[in-house]
Amino acid sequence: MQKSLDNIYKNQSHIYKYGLYIVSICFIVFFFPKGGKFKYEYQKGKPWQFENLYAPFDFSVNKSEEEISIEKNSIQKNQIPYYRVDRNIEKEVFQAFVSNFFVFFDREAYTKEQLKTLDEVGREILKNIYKKGFSSGKDIKENAELIYLIKNNSAQQLDKEDLPSLLSKENYISEVLSQKGLMNFEKVYQAFFNKILKPNISFDEKLSKKALDDALSKISYTRGAIEEGDIIIAKGEVVRADNIKILDSLKGEYESELWSDANYYFIIGGYIVLVALVLMMLLLFIRKYRNVIFENNTKVTFIFFNILLFILVTTLMLKYKEAYVFVVPLCILPLILKTFFDSRLALIVHVLTVLLLGFIVPNSFEYLFLQIIAGVVTVLTISELYKRANLFISIGQITLIYILGYLAFHVIHEGNLNNLDWITLSLFLLNGMITTVFVQPLIYIYEKVFGLVSDVSLLELSDTNSKLLKELSNKAPGTFHHSLQVSNLAEAAANEIGANAMLVRVGALYHDIGKMANPTFFTENQVTNANPHDELEPKESAKIIIDHVIKGIEIARKNKLPDRVIDFIRTHHGFTLVYYFYKKNIDIHGEADEKDFRYPGPLPFSKETAILMMADSVEAASKSLKNPTYVIIDEFVDKIIAGQVSANQFLNANITFKEIEIIKKVMKQKLRNIYHLRVEYPE
C-alpha cells in the first residue's frame, strides 16, 4: 500500500496530465453538437471528387430558407384583409340623431313643417350612409388592393377604393341637400353629422391573422422527391446550385437518420477517438519540443483551458446562429499563446484547435483554410504586443486576410463578385474589433490567474522608478548602475540573436537585488578605501558574496516578481567559483574546499539567462581594465566568455557557438563605446 502511494506521489505530475487529457476529451465531445456527420464534403463550383452518388433511400428535396422566406413574404404581401360591419353602431348613431336633433335645429327658430322636413331628410341621409357603411380610413392596409367585407356573416370581396370613408360621406351629404333644395342648412347638417357619425366598418385583426396563418401553413417546404437508386451527381461533375439543394437535403436527412439511439454510442466513440488523437499530438509536441512547458502543469493547464474556451464559444455560436461563426475571434488564441510562450507552439495549438472545430462547422474546408491562414498571419505579424500600434496593425492585417479569403471563395463559388453577403464581410470587421477589445484584458486576467508573464508586465517592471529599483538605487547605487549597464549590454545582444530582449533587460535590472542586504561588501558600492572583507575570513566573505543570490530570490518573492524574472537571479552565476576568495583562502591556509566558494546554481537554461551571465561577468570585470584599447577589450571579452564555455556553464542553455560569437561581437562594440575609444589618426 505504501509503495503504491509512493509511486502515485512520484508520478503525480504525469497523473495530473492524464486526468487533464481525459477531462478535456470529455468536455470537447460534450460541447460538440449531437448529430452525425455527412461523409461527403462538397462546395459549389468545385468538382465532385467522389464516386457516382446514388440516393441511398427515398427523400424529399428541401427548399432553401431564402425560397421559403420569399414565399412567406409574397403571401403576407398579397393577403386580403378582412373588415367587419358593426350594426350596433348604426343604432347608436340613430339614437344620437334623435337626442341631438333639437340641439342643432332650435324649435323656436323653425316651424313644425320645417322641423319635420329637416328630420326626415336627416334620417334618409343616415339610412343611406349606413346602408353601405363606411370606415375611418386609418386602418386601411396600404398594400392591399382588395378587401373582404363581412356583413350578415357573409364575406364580400371589394376593391379597396369601393370602401367608403368619412370624407366621401361629407360629399354625399352636400349632394343630397342640393337635390332637396336645403343648401342653406348644409353647415348645420355637416356640424350635426360630424358630431354623431361613427365608422361602422373596421379591420378584423383576429380573422385576418387566422387567414394569414392558414395560408402560411399551406406552404410546402419541399420541392419534389428523389427515389432510392436515382443518381444525384456523377464523379467529376461540377457541383451547381441544383446539386447543392439535393445534396443539402440528403445531408440533413442522412444526419437525422444517423443520429439514432442505435448509433448514438458509435458516433460518440468516433468523436472521442478523433479528439483524443488531436490532443495526443499536442501533448507529444509539447513533450518533445517544449519540455520545460510540459513539466509545468500550470502552463499545460493554461493551454488546454484556452482550447476548451474557444471550442465552447464557437459551439455556442453555432447553436445560436451558424452564419455568425466567423464573428468568434479565434485569432486571440495564437496571439495569447505567442505572448506567453513562442510562435511555434502558438501556431500548432491554433491549427489543432481549428481541426477540432472542423468536425462541427459548416463549410469546414473554407473555415479551416481561412482560420489557419489567419492564424499564420497572427503568429508572423504580432510582435511587441505592449506597443499599441503593433496590435492595431496586426489585427488590421488579419481582418484583411479574412476578407480577401472570403472574396476568393465567393468568386470560386459564384464566378463573380455579384450577390456578396455584406453581413459576412461585416462579421470579419466585428471579429477584428472584438479581438482588439478583449486581447489585453484577457492577457491581464491570465497573468493573475495562471501566474504568467507577458511583455506588457515586463515593460512595467523595466520602469526604473518602480518601488524595488528605487530601493536598490538608494541602498546600493553602484549595484544599480551596474545593473543598468548589464541590461544595456544584454538587451543589445538579445536583439542580435533574436532572443527576448525585453525579458533579458528586466532580468538584468533585478539580477543583483540581493546585494541590498549587504551593499558595502560589494566593491561597486564602496565609496572609501575601507574594505569590510579585510576583517573577515575568505570563507565568510565568500558566503556573503554567494548569499546575494539567495537573498535576491527572497526579496523577489516578497515583492511578487514573476518566476521568469527570478530565474535570472538564480542562474546569473551558475556554478561558478568565487575565485578571488578561493585563492586567498589557499594563500592563507594552504588549502580550500571548492564547495564553500562555489555558487549553488542552477546553470542558465535559456538563451536569455545565458546572455545575462555573459553580460554580468563582462561588465563587472571591465571595471578592472586600465587604459583599454581595441586589442585589450577584444582579448578581455574572449577570455571571460571562453572561461564560462570551458566551465560548461551554458550546457543547459539553448544557445549555439555562432550565437555566442555574435554576443561577443556586440559586447566588444558596446565596451568600446563605453570607454570612448577612437581610431588613432597619424600625426
N, C-alpha and C positions, 0 to 999 in steps of 0.2 A: 504493500500500500504506500509506504513511504517512498519507495523507488519510483512508483508511478507519479506521485506528487512532485518529486524532484524533476522528473522528465517533463512534466507539464510546466513547471516553473522555468526550466531551462529553455523550453520551446514556446514560451507564452507569446513571443513576438510573431512567430510563424502561425500559431493557432489563431491569433487575432486576425491575421491577414486572410486565413482560410475562412474564418467566420464572416469577415467583411466581404469577401468574394461571393460567398453563398447568399448573404443577405442582399447584396447588390443585384444578383441574378433574380432573386425572388421579387424584389421591388420593380425592376425593369419589366419583367414579364407581367407583373400585376398592373403596371401602368399601361401596357400595350392594349389597344382596342381589342375586344373579344370578338374576333372574326377570322375566318380563314383567309388565305392569301391566294389570289388567282395566279396560276403558274405561268402565265404568259405576260410579258412586258411589251407594250406597244405604244407608238406615238404617231400622231397624224403627220403625214408627209414622209414617213420612213418605210422602207420595205418590210414586209412580214418575213422574219428571219427563221421561222419555224416551218415544220411540215404543214401540208394542207390541213386546215382546221374544219372538222365536221361537227355539226351540232350533236352533243352527247345526249340530249334529251329535248323534248318539246319546251319551248319558252316563248314568251311574248317580247316584242321589241318595244322598249320603253321610250316615251317621248322625253326630250330633254327638258330641264327646268325652264329654259328660255321659251320653248314652244308652249309649254303649259301656261307660263306666265302671259304669253301673248294671247292665248285663248281666253284666259280669265279676264284680261283687260278688255278684250273685244266684247265678251258677254256683258261686263259691267257697263261698257260704253253704250251698247245697244239695248240694254234692258229698258223695257217700257214701264214707267212708274204708274202706280195706282193712286187715284183720287176718289174720295167718297163724298156723297151728298148727305148733309145732315138736315133732316126735315124739322127737327126741333127748333132750329134757328129761325126758320120761316115763321113758326108760330110766335116765337119771342118778338120778332120784328113787327108782326101784325098787332100784337098786344101793345108794343111801344108806340105804334102808329095811333092807336085809339087813345092812349093815355097822354100823348104829347100833341094831339091834333090842335086843341084849343090854345096850346101854348104859342103856336106859330100863327094860328088863324083866330084872332080875337072875336068873340061873339058880338062885341059892341061895334066892331069895325065892318062887319059883313051882315047881309040879310040871310034869312034862313035858306032861301033858294041858292044863294051863292055858296053858303057853307055846305049844303047838300052836294052841289056840283063839285066843289073842291074835294070833298070827302070821297066821292065816287071815283073821280079821276085819280086821286092818290092811291086808292085800293086797287084800281085797274093797273096802275104802274107797278105797284108792288107784286101783284099777282103775275104779271108778265115777266118781271125781273126774276122771280124765284121759280118760274116755270122752267127756265134753263139753269138758273143758279149762276153763281159767279165766285171767283176766288180773289184773294188779296193780291195775288201776283208775286208775293215774296217767296212762296215755296214752290214756284215753278222751276223744274230742273232744266238748266240751260242746254245740256247736251241731249235732251230728249226731244225728238221730233214728233213722236206720238205719245198718247197717254191712254190709260184705261180709266173710265169714269163709272163708278159703281153707284147705281141708282135702283132702288127697289130690289136689292140683292141680285142684280144682273149687271155685268160689265159691258160697257160700250166703248169701242175704240174711237178716239178722236184725234185730229191734228191738234198740236199744241196751240195753234192760232185760234182754234174754234172754242177754246176755253175762255168764257167771258171774264173780264176783270172789272174792278171798281171804276176805273177810268172810262170804260165803254158804257157803263150804266149812266154816267153823267150826260153823255151824248144822247142816250136813249130818252132820258127824262126831257131834255130840251126839245127833242123831236116830237114827242107825244104832246107836250104843251103847245107847241107851234100848231099841230094839227087841230087841237081843241080850241085854239084862239085864246089861250091863257098865258101868253108870254109875259104879261105884266106880273104874274105870280112866280116867275122862274126862280128868282133869287130866294124867295121864301121856301119854295119846294126843295131847291138844292140844299139849303141850310138844314131843312127838316130831314131830308133823306140822308144827308151826311151824318146826322146825329144818330139815326135809328138803324141804318143799313149795316148788316154784318155779313161777311162772306160765308156761304154755306157749303162751299167746296174746299176741301183741304187734303193735303198729301197724307196718304195712309202709309206711314213708315213701316209698320209691322207687316202688312200684307206685301208691300214692295220688297222687303228684306226676305220674306219667305219665298217669294217668287224667284228672287236672285239666288238664294241658296239652293233651290230646286234646280235651277239652270246650271249652277256650278257643279252640283253633284252629278250631273249627267256627263261631265267632261270625261272623256276616255284618256287614261294615262298611258295607253299603249297604241301602237300603230302596226297592226299585222302581227303575224306569228311565224316562228321558224320551227319546222318539224325536225324530229330526230333524224340524223343522217344527211341533212341538207348541208352543202358546202358553204362555209361562211367566208373564208378567204383562202387564197392559194399561196403557196410559198413563193416569195419574191414579189408578190403583188404589193403595190404602194397602198398604205392604209389611208383611205379617204374618209370624208365626212360620213358617208352612208355606212362604211365598215365600222367606224367608231361607234355609231349608235347601236349596231348589232352587238359589237364586242363588249361595250359597256353594259348592255342588258344581260349578256351571257355571264359577264363577270359578277354582276350583282346577284343573279340567280344562283350561280355556282357557289359563291361565298356564303349565301344564306343557307343553301342545302348542305354545304360542307360543315358549317358550324352547328352540328347537332350533338345531342347527348352522347351518341355512339363514338363520335370523332373527337370529343372535347379533350380528352386526356392525350390523345395522339398529337393534336395541334399544340397543346401546352408543352408537351415533351419536345416537339420540334423547336419551339421558341426558346426553351431552356437550353437546348444544345447549341443553338446559334449564338445566343447571348453569352453562354459560358465560354465558347471559343473566342469571341471578341475580347472579353475581359481577361481571358488567359493570355492572349497575345500581348495585352497591355502590361500585365504583371511580368511576363517574361522579358519584355523590352526594358522595363524599369530595373529588373534584377540584373540583366546583362550589361546594360549601358549606363544606368544611373543607380548604382548600388548604394550610394550614400543616401539617396532618397528612399530606396527600398527598405533600408534598415531603420528608417524613421517612420514609425506608424502614423504619426500625426500628419506627415506630408502625404502618405499613401491615402489616408482617410480624406484629406482635402481634395485630392484628385478624383476619387470615387464620388465624393459628395457633389462636386461640380458636374460630373457626368449625369448623376441621378437628377440633379436640379434641372438641367436643361432638357433632359428627356421628359421629365414631369411637365415642365412649362409647355413644351411642344405638343405633347399628347392632350393636355387640357385645351390648347388652342385648336387642335384637330377636332375635338369633341364639340367645341363652341362653333367654329366655322372653318372648314378645310381651306377655303380660299385665302384665309389670313395667316397661313402657316409661315409665310416669309416675313411676317412682322416680328417673329421671335428673334431677338438679337443674338444669334448663335455665335457670332464672331467675338462676343465678350469672353467666351471660353478660352480660345487660344491667346487672346490678349492678356487675360489674367494669369494664365499659366506661364506665359513668357515673362511677365512681370516678376513672378516669384521664382521661376526656375530657369528654363532656357528655351530656345526656339525649337529645337528638335523634339523635345518632349511635348511642347505645346502643339506642334503640328500632328504628331502621332495620336495624341489624345483626341484632338479635334476630328481627325479622319475616322478614328474608330467610333466616336460618338455619332458622326454622320452616318456611318454604316449601320449602326443600330437603328437610327431613325429611318433609314431607307426601307426597313421592313414594313413601316406603317404609313408613310406619307404617300399621297397621290403623286403620279408622275415622278416616280422615285429616281429615274435616271437624270431628269432635269434638275431635281432637287439636289442629288448627290453632286452633280457637276458644279452647280452654282455655289453650293456651300463649301466644297473642297477648294475651289479656286479662290473664293473669298477668304477662306482660312489661310491659304498660302500667302495671299496678299497681306493679310493681317500680320503674319509672322515676319514677312520680309520688310514691311514698312514701319511697324511700330518700334520706336527706339526712344529712349529718354522720355518716358511717359510723363515725368514731372514737368516737362515743357508743354504747356497747353497747346501751343501752335502745332506741335508734332502730332498730338492726339487728333485735333480737328482735321489736319491734312490727311492723316492715315484713314480716318473714318470716311472722309470725302472720297478717297480712292476706292475704299471697299464698296461704298454705295454706287460709285460709277461702274465698278466691275459687275455688281448685281444687275444694274440697268442694261449694260451692254450685253451681258449674257442672256438676259430675258429677251431683248430685242432680237438677238441672233436666233434663239429658239423660235420666236414668233415668225421670223422670216422663213425658217425651215418648214414650219407647220403650215403657214398660210401662203407663202410665196411672195408676200409683200408686207408693207407696214400698215396696211389698212386694218381697221377694226381693232386697234390697240386697246388693251384693257388698262385704262388710265388708273383704275383703282389699284391694280397690282403694282404699277410704277410708283404710285404714292406710298404703297406699303414699304417699298425699299427705302424711300426717304424717311418714313417714320421709323424704320429699323435703325437707320443711322442716328436719328435724333435720340432714340431710346438708349442706344449704345453710349452716346456722348454723355447723357444724363446719369446713367446708372454705373458706369465703369469705376469712377473714382470712389463713390460711396461704398461699392462692393469691395474694392481693394482695402479701404479703411476697415470695414467690418471684418474681413478675413484676417487682417493683421491682428486685430484684437482677439478674435475667437481662436485662431489657429497658431498665433504667435509667430507669424511670418513677417518678412521684411521686404518692402518694396523700395524702388528708387525715390519715391516721394518721401518716405520716412528717412532714408539716408540723406536726402537733401536737408531735411530738418536737423538731423544730427550733425551735419557738417557746419552748421552755424557756430562760429567761434564765440558768439555771445550767449550760447546755451549755458545753463547753470553749472554743469560739470566742467566744461572747458574754461569757464570764468574762474572757477575754483582752482583749476590746475595752473592757470596763468598767474594767480595771486600767490599760491603756495610754492610753486616750482616754476618760476618764469623761464629758467634755462631749459627745462624739460619741455615746456610749452613751445618755445621757439624751435627746439629740436624736432618736435612732432610736426610743426608746420613745414619745416624743411623736408622731413621724410615724406610727408603727404604730397608735396610737390614733386619730388623725385619719383615716388611710387605711382602717382597718377599719370605722369608723362610716360613712364614705362608701360603701364597697363594699356594706355591708348595705342601704343605702338604695336603691341602683340594681340590686341582685340580682347583683353580681359575687361572685367567690370571695374572701370575707372572710379566710379562713384563709391563703390563698396570699398575698394582698397584705400581711397582717400579718407573715408570715415574711419576705417580700421587703423590707419596711421595716426590720425588725430587722437585716438583713445588708447593706443597700444601701451603707453607708458604711464597711465594714470595712477598705477600702483606706487609710483615714486613720490606721490604726495604724502605718503605715510612717513617717510624719512628723506625729505628733499636734499638736505645738506650732505648726505652720504653719496651723492652723485655729482661728479665733477662739474657738470654744466650749471649746477645751482650754487656752486661755491664762489662767493664773492671776495673771500680773503685767502691768504696763503695757508690758513689753518685747515688741515685735513683731518676730520674725526677718525679716519681709518688708521691714522698713525698710532692711536692709543688702543687699537683692537688687534686681536689675533687674526691672521689671514683667514682662518676658518670662519670666525664670526663675521668678518667683513664680507666674505663670500655669501654667507647666509643672508645678510641684509640685502645684498645685490640681487640674489636669486629670489628672495621673497617678494620683490616688487611685482613679479608675475602673479603670485598667489593673491597678494593684496589688491592688485589690479582687478582680478576676477571678482573678488568680494565687493569692491567698490562698484564695479559694473553691474553686478546683480542687484545690489542695493538701489542703484539708480535705474534699474529696469532697462538696461541696454539689451538689444536683441542678441540672441545666441550667435548670429553670423558675425557680429562685431566682437563679441567676447572671444571668438575663435582666433582673432588676430592677437589678442592679449596672450592667449595660451601658447601660441605657436611661434611668436616672433623671435624667440631664441632657440627653439627646437631642443636638441640635447647638447648644445654647445657647452664648452668649458669656460669657466671664468678664469682665463689663463693667467692674468696678472697676479691674482692672489694664490693661485695654484703654484706658480713658480716661486712666489715669495715664501710660501709655506715650505717648499723644498729647500730654499736657500737658508731658512731659519732652522728647520727641524730635520732636514736631510731626507725627508720623505713626505708624501701626501696621498690621501685616498681620493681618487678621482670622483667618487660618488658624492663627496662633500662639496665639490666645486663644479658640479655639472647641473645645468638646468633640467627640470623634470619633464620637459616636453609637453605635448607631443610634437612630432615633426609637422611642418607645413603639409597640408593635404589638398591644396588647390593652387592655381596659378597666382591668385590674389595674395594668399598668405606667403607664398614663396617670394613674390615681388617685395612684400613688406620686409621679410627677413633680409634680403639683399640691400634694400634702401636704408634700413635702420643701421646695418653694420657699416655700410659705406659712408653714410652721413656722420655717424658718431666718430669713426676712425679718421675722417677727413680733417677733424679739428687739430690733429697732431701734425699735419703737413706744414712744413716750413719752406717758404719760397717755392710754391708748386709751379711746375712747368707742364707743358703738354705731355712730355715723356713720363714725368713723375706721376701725374694723375692717371695716365693710361695703365702704367705698371701697378699703381696702387689699387685701382678698381679690379684689375685682372687678378691680383693676388688675393684680395678679400673674397671675391666670389669663387675663385678656384679652390680656396680653402674650404668653403662651405660645400662645394660639389664633392671634393675628395672625402669630406667627412660624412657623405651620404645624407646631408640634411634635406635634400629635395627628392629623396627616394619615393615618397608617397605623393608628391605633387604631380599634377597632370601638366608637366611643362617639359619642353624639348630643349636640346642643346642649341638649336637655332634660335629659339625664343630667348634663351639665356644670353646669347651673343648680342641680340637686339637690345636687351635690357642693359647690358654692359655699355653698349654704344651710347644709349640715351643718358645713362648716369655720368659717363665721361663728359658728354657735352654740357650737361647741367652743372657739373662741378667747375668746368672751365668758365661758365657764365658767372657762377657764384664768386670765383676768385678773380674775375675780370681779366682773364688772360687775353692778350692781344698778340697778333703776329709781329715779330720783331723786324722792323724795316732797316735796311742798311743805311749807315751814316753818309 
